[in-house]
Amino acid sequence: MFKKALLASALSVALLGAVGPAVAAEAAKTPTVAVINLPLIMNEIPQAKEVEKRLNKEFSSREQELQKMQEKGAKLGQDINSGKYKGNELTAKQREIAQLQADFQLKARALQEDQQKRVQEENRKLAVAVQKAIDSIAAERGIDLVLRGEAIAYTISALDISSDVIKRVSAAKGKK
């Protein structure tokens, strides 16, 4: 029994001796940290600017329709307030403006929801591209930890890899 315990101890010491230096070296390694400014990156990458243009174009006709409805309602409201209509005609115009306001609110809400949905979809795609760039830069440079700069009270500019991420994502745009 004593021999088995001695053999087990010797075996564990041998295993620790083989694994120990690797673990000790990893533990002794000073972690490498980098910082990114995500709002800056999302503002500066050309893909974000293209998305903004594309979404503006996609929703411009609906925005113009709402603008026309608003102008029509304002004109109708001015005509009603100026006393242009009397009696039954006044009642009809008041109903018309009430219906116009209800239609405007419904269409404006639908537009806002659709815009939010599309912006979120496009932002998810951009976030994937940005994350790939961050991952590849971190792997190339042996960076162990990348922090979002807007959550940090102080850092030195040497740790900021935002411009490198912008360059990498911008270069990836040309590859697609």
Residue, then its C-alpha position, 0 to 999 in steps of 0.5 A: m500500500f505504501k508503495k502504491a502511495l509512493l508511486a502515485s506521488a511520484l507520478s503526480v510530481a512528474l506530471l506537475g513537473a511537465v505541466g508546471p513550467a507551461v502553466a507557470a509561463e502562461a501565468a507569468k505572461t503579462p496580459t496584453v490589453a487594447v481599447i476600442n472606441l466603438p462609436l467612433i468605429m461605427n461612425e467612420i467605417p465606409q460601410a456605415k455611411e453606405v448603409e445610411k445612404r441606402l436606408n435613407k433612399e429606402f424610406s425616402s418615399r414614405e417620408q415624403e408622403l408623410q411630409k405631404m400629409q403634414e403640409k395638407g393638414a397644416k393648410l386645412g387647419q389654417d383654412i378652418n381657423s381662418g373661418k373659410y368654411k361654415g356649417n356642414e362644410l366646416t364639419a366635413k373639413q374637421r372630420e377630414i383633418a381628424q382622419l388625416q391626423a389619424d392616418f398620419q400617426l398610423k403611417a408615421r408609427a409604421l415608418q418608425e418601426d420599419q426604420q428601427k428594424r432595418v437599422q438594427e438589421e444593418n447594425r448587426k451586419l456591421a457589428v459582425a464585420v467589426q468583431k471579425a476585424i477586432d478578433s483578427i487584430a487581437a490574434e495577430r498582436g497577441i492581445d488578450l483583452v479588448l475593452r470598450g473605451e467609452a467604459i474606461a475612465y482613462t487609458i493611453s492612446a497607445l492601447d487604442i486600436s480603433s483606427d486599425v479596426i477602421k482600416r481593417v473593416s474598410a479594407a474588408k469592404g473592397k473584398k466583398 
